[in-house]
Amino acid sequence: MISLFRKLNLPADYWEQYKAEAAGSLQQRWRRLSEGLLKDVQPDKIWVSIRTANRARDRPDQTPSSAERGESRLTLESFLQGCTGKVTVLAGQPGSGKTLLMSFIGQQWTKGLGPIPSSHLFVLLELRQLNLLSDPLSLSELLFHHYLPTNGDNEAKQAVVDYLLSNPEQSCWVLDGYDEFQKKLKRHRVQNERLDSEKPRPVAELISGLLSRRLLAGSTVLVTSRVRDVVDLDGLSDKVGQLLPWDHREIKECVNNFFSGKDGNLAANAAEILFSSRHLLAMSSLPALCNICCVFLQHSLHRHAEKTKVPGEKAVGVKKKPLEIERKDLCELSRVAWRGLEESRIIFLDEDVPLQTLQSSVKSGLFSQVRHGRGGGVVNAYCFLHLTVQEFLAALRIMTSSDVSDADLKKKFSLKTRWTTKSDQKTVFTDSLYLYVCGLASSDCTPALEVVAKATGLKAAQNWVQKRQALVLKLLEALCRSASLTGPKILQLCHCVQESQNQQLAQQVVRVRPTLELRNFWLLTSDIEALAFVVNSVGTKDVGLDFGACSMELECLDILSRYMRTIFRSRKYGDKFAEKLSSVLPRFIALRKLEFCGASLSSAGAASLASGLQNCPSVTELNFSDNNLQDEGIRHIADVLAKLQNLASVKLGRNNTSLEAAECLVKHVSSYSKTHKTRNQQGSTEYIKNNYCLLFIIFSLSCNKLGDKGLKKLLDFLPRLSKIQRVE
């Protein structure tokens, strides 16, 4: 009877059964991942920046050019619309929530919601787990031995595969964490011939086949990755988006949710500390780091509250033993993290970690258990809560254990960026390790490192830790003195120096490069914070920042007020950007030079900047060349010149202006040389000549539509402008 029933079952029936099993697995996964979430996942409120993959040629540092990257932003819900049948890449920083979002999309699919139709089979593969697969395998083995073993027999499995091969457009493959996949794609090796799905082959070939459409052409493919590895997918992806960091409103919502129901004073104090610290606020723009900041603040405030009490001797003694156990487990866990780094391992099995450490790590949340398919069954496997946790613990091992030699440290210590360079060695541990090492080199960390070093068995732990910290600072100093670093590496150097909190190193960065030039990449608030730390180290000395086609959130402008020379060059900087800049210009008390050239500034933007500039009396140079100010915009600029007493240079060339604008500007300049009455200290009336704008050294109206008549009129006014040395 059973065999008759099987004969009556069609491939579509087995397909539906396997989909139901996949739905149950995804629901279970979501329940585990969503436990303790501080915010509901709302795709219509998560923002993505659209960028176009570089299909034409390689840039030297692989940063997207202004022509290659779109500037539009839209919600995740809108971004994923129409993704069926295509290859879509979602990039983001570590901790931005990529893995959580893929699980959420899977959970939506189980309810018939979201961008993936319920008729599809939803296959979610964590690429870090695929690193454990060393033997060749077929598509069928990938599905039933690794992703989801089925309750059916071989006939059922073959029926599912047959249906999949006949209807590939009814499948969605989520490849989560391409940056954690050891076997990166080699673009020159991507071929065009179809793959035989029954032939066993390395797992990297299967992944490459899905992406290049040589396997299951027409299927939907979603890929997540850190930004620096997206370049590998150029020419393969149909759409690429980058998750944007949280704004202040989202951070505040997360903090409120974390402290909700806790002591009222504790919540208020924590929020005040976080929002008053630019560094903590910048960190909190990433969901994972925002949660860590909240945990840190809660712990710190509780400890501060306990110090105000006078504990009895018994209470103090009870707390000592658990702390010792925690230190031992922490040392062992840092050893596992370092060994994983050396072997490029992210997934660990039972035999890799001592049982006591494994149990305490899972209980504390530092370790999480994952399902790992092996030989048709499921075995226990573990990974750190996040790759950055493993990187931090590996850095802790570097700074507290003689197992890591000075040579090992030097080998691992090199600047990395969010973008891949041709000379970069591709590893999964490249984003945060060196930053954590620099942070642990701070003298503020010395006492804590000594405690951990003693727990590892080091003799003379204090002396050893200080020597290791000195070595890190020496390596960092050599990078600060280097004059050959490019923009992305300079930015990462600033991050390292900020982590070390070393003022002398920060001053060295600026001493070598008085103007920090940044070109053609996305800047985050944390990037601007790192730049600000370096600039603030030199006090009132002249430091410049030159942005060339760098995208940034408008909130970044709030941090720039300490720069003396600020330059914006790109068509992407328009009136909206100028309006935000004008609102913070009054805080630019040290501003000497402002360039807003080669941009998309119109008369409206000029009006905004003029309004802000009247509160910047220290300005000596203005450059608004190569915009579209036209006559009205020039008038707005002219109106503010009288209030800038130290102005020595004004450049307004290539602004599509006429004779009328030139005449207006020259009259404004010449009219400021007037006398006015004032009273001296004795009360007598004096007549003082106002020569503010007669200090102009350079006066530029080049490449405008003045014509011969306009030029003659300009020459007629020159005798009144006696201090001008050059006219362009």
C-alpha angles and dihedrals in degrees: 000000000000091000089051090051090051091052090053091051112099124211088254089059092054088046092056091047092053091047089053090052090049090050091054091050092049092049090052090049092051093050089055096046097041095053109119096007111165094207134031114247106249113177091192090061100042112095127219129188113219118227131176118232117246103250100158111058142335119268114217094250097024093239111145115255122229090255092051099048123066117221098212121111129198141164122284088244091058093041092058095047110114094014094128113115092014140093109249124184123203112192128188146150121275107282096021091119104255096142093045091051093052090052090049091052088051091051090050089052090056088059096046091254136116133040097310115079116237089237089069127087108240113216116184113191121184101210092206088067091051088064087078092060107093101158123078114259139183127238089260092053091048089056102040103027099040114016105036126344108217130224089227128094128247091281091057092047093051091048091054092049092046091051091047093051091048094046107029091154088069094067133082120200118197112197102192120195106011088172088063093051109105097204100066119195118263106215095204089056096054106111135189106230119105119258122237103238093203096054115093112238138160113291090241089063091053091051091046090049092054092050096044092045092241088120123047094353110205096032121128115252125190117186128188123197145150112267096252094064098046089093089074089065097052110129091020102067127076095199135014126194133177123214110239121224122255119272124224093271093056092046091052091050091052093048092048091050092049094052095036111127092015127109108308095225091049092055093047093047093048093050091048093052094046096048093044092054113074090195095054090042092053091049091050092061086086115069096225093048092045089059091048091050090052092050090049093049092048091050094045094048092048091051090048090051091050092052090060089061126073106234121204121245091251093056092050092050093051092058097052101073099052089050091056091051091050091052093052092049090047091053092049092047091050088052090053090048093051093047089050090052092051091050095037090240125153100165120064131191130215093268092055097065130046110252096241093049091046093052095046092045093052090046092050092048096242089112125044128195119236133189112249121187116219128169094344094311138081124253131188114266132168139203136179116270088257135355089248089059089057090048092051093049090047088053089050089054090051091054099043110033135069087211085085110065127209088252090055090051093050090049093055096040110092135119116262128185137205086256129066118243122201091246095051118114107230110237134144092236104066111101109066113006097091091044091055090048090053091048092051089051089069114110088233088069096050098094093050092046090052090056092052092043091054089051090056089057099255116158117222087014095176094056093044094050093049091051091051091049090049090053091053092050090048091053090047092049090056089056091048090056094049114107095190101073118121125226097271092047091047089054092051090046088057089052090052093049091048090052090051091049087214112152094192092057091048091053090050091056092056094041091061095042115024089182118048108211119202122181138188106342141102115267121207128202088253089057092053089047090055091049090048092053091055094046094046090056092073096051113206098355118125109270126165136201120201116195114193114186092326114155116220141163114258089243088071090072091066089069099050100077096108096061117106096196118036123176128186117188119173142086087240090072104085142150095300091053090047091051091055091044091052091055091060099036092093087067091055091092093157097045112136103161132029123182121183099168137146086023138121098260118151131182090279091057091045090055090052094049093045089054092053096041094060086074093054104078094164095066113122102169133042126180120181096155124147100025132109102256095138119185097310093052092050089053090055091053092045092054093061099045094087091062094054100080097178098047112137104163134036122178119187103154125144097025102129092250133153137216090277092064093047091050092048093050095047092047090051091051096047095043092062090074096085137127124244135180124255137159125243126218091273091055095250121137116251132184111225124190114227106219099167099129095033085082092078111131097175125031115180129189096148124158095017127127099262099130125191093300092052092048091052091050091049091052090052090060097047096088088063091055096065098163097054111111100181135025120192 
